[in-house]
């Protein structure tokens, strides 16, 4: 079994999850709604605010899908709760970045002019 697939997923407050028998998972939260269909033989179980993903057999196909399915469901929950964000780190001497002008990013990368 996958090490990632074995981990359970905690469902935060304000998130509604609907799991159908055909493998469709619907996640609704404050930032929107996401839906995805997974392999129908995977056992996606929701109990007491926790989701677990189980596989019916130890075949190569199910081992590959185990961790992937768990990660995708966790990312769906994260997306409807907190949204997507990207953090960039600028490392080095003489490098500056300024993002204070709305959707405009000014980078000074060692040259005298932006």
Secondary structure, DSSP 8 states (H G I E B T S, - for coil): --HHHHS-EE--TT-EEEE-TTSEEEEEETTEEEEEE--TTSEEEEETTEEEEE-SS--HHHHHHHHHHHHHHHHHHHHHHT---------STTEEEEEEETTEEEEEESSS--
